[in-house]
Amino acid sequence: MNLSKYLPLTETTWYILVALLEPGHGYFIMQKVEQLSDGKVRIAAGTMYGAIENLLKQKLIVLVKSEDRRRKVYQTTDLGREVLELEAQRLRYLVQIAETYGL
């Protein structure tokens, strides 16, 4: 499968996929993204749920069973994790080029 079709990830998508390496619902995702970004990124509910819909369609996340029927819980799939790994490699390469030029 050609995973490069998923790249580059948007910053929002990157953070959501990382946050969902452990199962979580919408509010958890919003809190986790803020924590991971050291408060620099805050995802609004509308943006997040739109991204979740896209990630579900792409099979990068999946809905998982939850004890709490009021909340939908999601988790990154194996495919989503592979895409995250490819994006991390891509970003490391960009940083390497920047460092080569003293940036």
TORKOL-4160 file (C-alpha; in steps of 0.2 Angstrom, whole numbers, padded with zeros to 4 digits, m for minus):
103
<pt num="1" X="0000" Y="0000" Z="0000"/>
<pt num="2" X="0006" Y="0017" Z="m0004"/>
<pt num="3" X="0006" Y="0027" Z="0012"/>
<pt num="4" X="0013" Y="0042" Z="0005"/>
<pt num="5" X="m0004" Y="0047" Z="m0001"/>
<pt num="6" X="m0008" Y="0052" Z="0017"/>
<pt num="7" X="0007" Y="0064" Z="0018"/>
<pt num="8" X="0011" Y="0077" Z="0023"/>
<pt num="9" X="m0001" Y="0077" Z="0039"/>
<pt num="10" X="m0008" Y="0093" Z="0044"/>
<pt num="11" X="m0003" Y="0099" Z="0062"/>
<pt num="12" X="m0021" Y="0095" Z="0068"/>
<pt num="13" X="m0021" Y="0077" Z="0061"/>
<pt num="14" X="m0003" Y="0074" Z="0068"/>
<pt num="15" X="m0009" Y="0079" Z="0085"/>
<pt num="16" X="m0025" Y="0069" Z="0085"/>
<pt num="17" X="m0016" Y="0053" Z="0079"/>
<pt num="18" X="m0003" Y="0055" Z="0092"/>
<pt num="19" X="m0016" Y="0058" Z="0106"/>
<pt num="20" X="m0026" Y="0043" Z="0100"/>
<pt num="21" X="m0011" Y="0031" Z="0102"/>
<pt num="22" X="m0021" Y="0028" Z="0118"/>
<pt num="23" X="m0040" Y="0027" Z="0118"/>
<pt num="24" X="m0049" Y="0043" Z="0120"/>
<pt num="25" X="m0065" Y="0053" Z="0117"/>
<pt num="26" X="m0067" Y="0071" Z="0110"/>
<pt num="27" X="m0063" Y="0081" Z="0126"/>
<pt num="28" X="m0048" Y="0069" Z="0130"/>
<pt num="29" X="m0042" Y="0073" Z="0113"/>
<pt num="30" X="m0043" Y="0092" Z="0115"/>
<pt num="31" X="m0034" Y="0091" Z="0132"/>
<pt num="32" X="m0021" Y="0079" Z="0126"/>
<pt num="33" X="m0017" Y="0090" Z="0110"/>
<pt num="34" X="m0015" Y="0106" Z="0121"/>
<pt num="35" X="m0004" Y="0096" Z="0133"/>
<pt num="36" X="0007" Y="0089" Z="0119"/>
<pt num="37" X="0009" Y="0105" Z="0111"/>
<pt num="38" X="0013" Y="0114" Z="0127"/>
<pt num="39" X="m0002" Y="0125" Z="0125"/>
<pt num="40" X="0002" Y="0131" Z="0107"/>
<pt num="41" X="m0011" Y="0121" Z="0098"/>
<pt num="42" X="m0030" Y="0121" Z="0103"/>
<pt num="43" X="m0042" Y="0112" Z="0093"/>
<pt num="44" X="m0060" Y="0118" Z="0092"/>
<pt num="45" X="m0074" Y="0105" Z="0093"/>
<pt num="46" X="m0079" Y="0108" Z="0075"/>
<pt num="47" X="m0062" Y="0106" Z="0068"/>
<pt num="48" X="m0059" Y="0091" Z="0079"/>
<pt num="49" X="m0075" Y="0082" Z="0074"/>
<pt num="50" X="m0072" Y="0086" Z="0056"/>
<pt num="51" X="m0055" Y="0079" Z="0057"/>
<pt num="52" X="m0061" Y="0063" Z="0066"/>
<pt num="53" X="m0073" Y="0060" Z="0052"/>
<pt num="54" X="m0060" Y="0061" Z="0039"/>
<pt num="55" X="m0048" Y="0050" Z="0050"/>
<pt num="56" X="m0062" Y="0037" Z="0052"/>
<pt num="57" X="m0065" Y="0037" Z="0033"/>
<pt num="58" X="m0046" Y="0035" Z="0030"/>
<pt num="59" X="m0046" Y="0021" Z="0043"/>
<pt num="60" X="m0032" Y="0030" Z="0052"/>
<pt num="61" X="m0043" Y="0029" Z="0068"/>
<pt num="62" X="m0057" Y="0017" Z="0074"/>
<pt num="63" X="m0071" Y="0018" Z="0086"/>
<pt num="64" X="m0068" Y="0007" Z="0101"/>
<pt num="65" X="m0080" Y="0000" Z="0114"/>
<pt num="66" X="m0082" Y="0010" Z="0129"/>
<pt num="67" X="m0091" Y="0008" Z="0146"/>
<pt num="68" X="m0098" Y="0026" Z="0144"/>
<pt num="69" X="m0112" Y="0026" Z="0131"/>
<pt num="70" X="m0113" Y="0045" Z="0131"/>
<pt num="71" X="m0095" Y="0046" Z="0123"/>
<pt num="72" X="m0088" Y="0039" Z="0108"/>
<pt num="73" X="m0070" Y="0033" Z="0111"/>
<pt num="74" X="m0057" Y="0032" Z="0096"/>
<pt num="75" X="m0040" Y="0025" Z="0094"/>
<pt num="76" X="m0026" Y="0026" Z="0081"/>
<pt num="77" X="m0026" Y="0010" Z="0070"/>
<pt num="78" X="m0010" Y="0001" Z="0065"/>
<pt num="79" X="m0012" Y="0010" Z="0048"/>
<pt num="80" X="m0013" Y="0027" Z="0057"/>
<pt num="81" X="0003" Y="0022" Z="0067"/>
<pt num="82" X="0012" Y="0018" Z="0051"/>
<pt num="83" X="0007" Y="0035" Z="0044"/>
<pt num="84" X="0013" Y="0043" Z="0060"/>
<pt num="85" X="0030" Y="0034" Z="0058"/>
<pt num="86" X="0032" Y="0040" Z="0040"/>
<pt num="87" X="0028" Y="0058" Z="0044"/>
<pt num="88" X="0040" Y="0058" Z="0059"/>
<pt num="89" X="0054" Y="0051" Z="0046"/>
<pt num="90" X="0049" Y="0065" Z="0034"/>
<pt num="91" X="0050" Y="0078" Z="0048"/>
<pt num="92" X="0067" Y="0072" Z="0054"/>
<pt num="93" X="0073" Y="0073" Z="0036"/>
<pt num="94" X="0067" Y="0091" Z="0035"/>
<pt num="95" X="0076" Y="0096" Z="0052"/>
<pt num="96" X="0092" Y="0087" Z="0046"/>
<pt num="97" X="0092" Y="0098" Z="0030"/>
<pt num="98" X="0089" Y="0114" Z="0041"/>
<pt num="99" X="0103" Y="0109" Z="0052"/>
<pt num="100" X="0115" Y="0107" Z="0037"/>
<pt num="101" X="0111" Y="0125" Z="0033"/>
<pt num="102" X="0114" Y="0131" Z="0050"/>
<pt num="103" X="0095" Y="0135" Z="0053"/>
